[in-house]
Amino acid sequence: MLIVVCGMHRSGSTLVWQVARHLLEGTPGLRNPRRISTDEFPGAAADPGDLLMVKVHFRRALTREHFPSDGARYLYTYRDVRDVVASLFRKGELGPDDPGRGADQSRLIARRELRGDEIWNSKPDIWVGRYEDFRNDVPNLVRSLADYLGVAVDSSRVAEIVRDVDSQSQEQRAEAARDHGIDDNLRVTVNHITDGRVGAWRDTLTTDELEAIEELSATWLFEHSYPLETPLGRRKTAGLRKARRQARSSTSASLLPAPSAPELRRRSRQRWAVPLLATSAVLALLGVLAAFTVPAASALSWVLSLGCALVGAYLRGRRDRALAPRWRR
């Protein structure tokens, strides 16, 4: 069996790794070497007695064929691509004018992450976690992973794991990584936590970097419910927004209850009310004009006008209500 903890850079994959590692602790055959060739993945996936656990971020040298589908399970995390890029810049301590930054580099990072997203989501046996959803709800993350991995946990075990992976513990491990290197079981790196806030890219990315990212990833951001910030990003998703509005309108219309028979009769009567009232007004005008030439016709026009007005007003104002008898014999 092969378990691959994968995901976008800076998307909480280390937290998922630690939780999964806790859940699988003591499982026969479990091993998690930090450096291992992808050539070993197929063999581990095909061996039911093996439980190889690896943590991988996508890079251009990797392809879909490096990762088997049969006998492999994938734990994938993602987040707002703009926050991915911004967090990588902060981790590398790169300022706005650093040559390692800029629109081109931002575009390259975004392209790599989206390519990885496509490959990981092509796997049939996959758990998917959204960083913005689980970052502040670690207990639910533990339960979700336990359910996917088939590990029974009670509330005390969940609380124990949550305590071990909280943010304060992660900061201490990042300091330990600086002094002693990366622990194979924990996988916390130097500068591991920079700014975990959702939307922290607003305080990091330049306008050019933001436009480059949204130009490339606007569709992905929209499809994953991340709001677009730049005019370019909104233009690239205009058609998608229109289609979504139409779909919602269609769905809302289909959910409306069918009108009852009394309601249909009321609508039919009201359709006649307006023409009758208009006819009444025309006949009244004709009655005024005919009063000086054909008095008899004038009188007839007034009678017809009054009749149309009464019927139209009745149809316009009537409501279908069940009439309760005022008395009973």
N, C-alpha and C positions, 0 to 999 in steps of 0.2 A: 504494500500500500504506500502511496505517495501523497503527502499533504503539502500543498504549495501555498504559503502565505504570500500573496502578491498584492499589487495595488499601485496607485499613483504615488510618486514621491511625496512625503510630508502629508500623508492622508490618514494617519493613524494605524498604519500597518504594523508598526512595532507593538502598539498596544494590543492589537488583535493577536499578534504572535505570542505575546506574554500570556494572554488569557488562554489561548489554545494550548500553550505549553503546560500551563497549570492543569487544565482539564485532562490532558493526556498523560500526565505524570504517572509513572508506574505501569503504563501499558506495555506488554511484552513486545520487544523488538524496536522500541522507540529510540531513535537517534536523531541528532540535529547538528551535524558538523557545519561550521560556518563557511568553509570553503569546500565546494564539491562541484564536479563537472556535471553538466547537463547530460552527458553520456550515461550517467548512472541512473537517470530518472526512469527509463523504460524498465530496467531490471527490477528496481524497487517497486514500481507500480504493478508488475506481474507477480511479485512474491507476496503471498498473503501473510507470511511469517515476518516480513520486514515492515517497519513503520518509519519511513524516512520523512522527516519534516524539514522543509527548506523555506527560506525567505528570499524572495526575488523581486527586484524592480526591473521593469522592461528597459531594454537598451536596443539600439539598432541592430546589433549582431544577432539578436534572438529572433526566431521565427515561430510560427504556430507548431511546426513539426518538432521543436525541441521539447514540447510539453505534451505528454500522452493524455489521452482522454480516458481510456479504460484503466481502472485501478487507481485513479488519481482524483483527489478532491481539492478544490481551490477555494481559498478564503480571500476575497477581493475587496479592497477598499478604494473609494474615490472621494474627491471633494471638488469644489470650485477650482477650475484650472488656473484662474487668476491667482488664487491663494497658493496653489502649488508653486507657481513661478516666483511669487513674492517671497514665500517661505524659503525656497532654495537660495535666493539672493541674500536673505537675512542670515541664513546658516553659513554662507560663505563670507559674511561680513562685507558684502559688496555695496559700495555707495552708488548713487545715481550716475556718477561720471566714470565709474570703473569700467575698463575695457571688457570685462567679463559680463557686462550687462548690455542693455539696449534692445531695440526692436527686433533685430535679427536673432539675437540669442533667445529672447522671449518666444519668438515664433518657433524656433527649433525645439525648445523645451515643450511647448504646447503640442507640437506635432508628435513628438515622441510619446507623450502621455496619452494622447488620443489613439495612437496606434496600439499602445498597450491595452487600453480600454477595449478596443475592438477584439484583440486576441484573447484576453482573459474571458470576456463575455461569450466567446464562441465555445467555451468548454461546457459540456453537458451537466457536470456535477459541480455546482458552484454556489457558494454563499456570498452575497453581496452586501456590503455595509457602506452607508453614506456617513462620512465624517461628521457632518453637521448634525446628524441625528444621534450618533452614539457618543460623541465626545463628552457630553454632560449627563449621560445616562449609562454609566458603566454596568450597573447591576443588570439592566435589560440586555446589554451587550453580552454579558456572561451567560445569561439564560438562553439567548438566541444561539450563540455558538455551541453551548452544551446540547441544545436540541438538535442542531445540525450534525454534530459529531456523535450523537447517540450516547452522551455521557449523562448519567443521572446526578443531579445536584440538589441539595436542600438549601434553605435560606442561610444557614450558618456557613456552608461552603461558599456560597455566592459572596457573602460578606467578607470572608477570609481572602478571596481572590481580589475583591475590590480594594481592600486595604493594601494589598501588596502591589497593586499597579496604579495607585493614586498619583497625582501630579507631583506631590512632594517627594515620593519615592523615586519618581523618574528623574527629578532634578538631582537628587543625590547620586543616582547611577550615572548620570551624565558627567558629574564631577569625577566619579571613580573611573570612568572610561578615559578621562583626560590623563589620569595618573597611572592607571594600570592596564589600559587597553579594553577592548570590547569583550563582554561576557557572552559566550556562545548561547547561553540560555536566555539572556535578557535582550541582547541586540540593541542596547542603548548606545548611541554614539556621542561624540563631543558636539556641543552646541545642539543637542537633540531637540530641545524646546526653545523656540525663538519667540513666537507670538501666536498662540493657538486660537486667537479670536477669529470668528467667522467674519469675513470681509476685511481682514487686516491689510489686504492688498491695497486698499485705498490710501494707506499711509506709507506705502512702499513703492508702488509702480509709478513710473512717469506716464505722461499722456501718450507718448509714442509707444511705450511698451504695452500699455493697455489696449491701444488701437490694434497693434499687431496681434495680440492674443485673441481679441474678439473677432478680428477679420478671419482668423483661422478656425476658431472654435465656437462661433456664434450659434450655429445649429445645435451643437452638442450642449451648450449652456442652456439654450431654450428648452430642449427636450428633457433636460434634467432639472428644470424649474429654477434656474439661476437667472435673475433679471439682468438684462443687457444695459450697459451704462453709456456706450458711445453711440452717436448717430449712425456710424457705419454698422455696428452690430445690430441695431434696430432695423436698419434697411435690409440687411441680409436675412432677417427673420420675419419680414413683413408678411410674406405669403403664409408662413407657418402660423403666425398669430391670427390671420384672417381665417384660415382653415379651422383653427381651434375654436374661434368664436362661433363659426357656423355649426361646428359639431355640437357645441354646448347648446346653441339655440335649438337645434334639431332634437337633442336629447330632452331639453326642457319641454318642448312642445309635445313630445311623445309621452311624457309623464303626466301631462294634464288629463284630468278625468274627462270622459266623453260627456257632452251635455245631455241632460235628461230630456225626456219627451216634453214636459211642461216648458222647459227652457227653450227648446227648439220652437215650440208654438209661440212663445213670447217674442222671440227674435223675428219670426215670420210676421207677426202682427205689427211689430215696430217698423219693419221694412215698408209696410203699407201706410203707416202713420204719416211719414214725411211727405209722400206724394199727395195724400189727401189734404194735408194742411196747406201745401203749396197751391193745390187746385182751389181751395177755399179762398185764398188770397187773390187769385186771378179772377174768380167769379165775382168777388166783392168789387174789384176794380172795374169789371165790365158792368156791374150794376150801377156804379156811380156814373160811368160814361153814358149808359142807356137811359138814365133818368130824364135827360132832356130831349130825347128823340123817341124812344119806345118805352113808355112807362111800364107797360105790361111785362116786357122782357126784363126790365130792370128789377121788377118785383120777383120774377122767377129766378134771376141770378142771385138775388139776396137770399132767397129760400135755399137754393142749392148750396150757396156758400156757407150758410149756417149749418146745413146738414153735413157737409164735408168737414167743417171745423169740429162739430160735435163728435163725429165718428173718429176723426184723426186724433183728437184729444183723448178720447176713451182708449183707443188702441195704444197711444203713447204712454198713458199713465197706468194702465192696468197691470197688476201683478197676479201670478197664479198662487193663490193661497187657499189652503183648505179652510172652508168656512164652518166654524163650529156652531151648532144650533144654539140660539139664545135661551131656549127652553125645551123641556122634554115633556111629553105627555105622561 
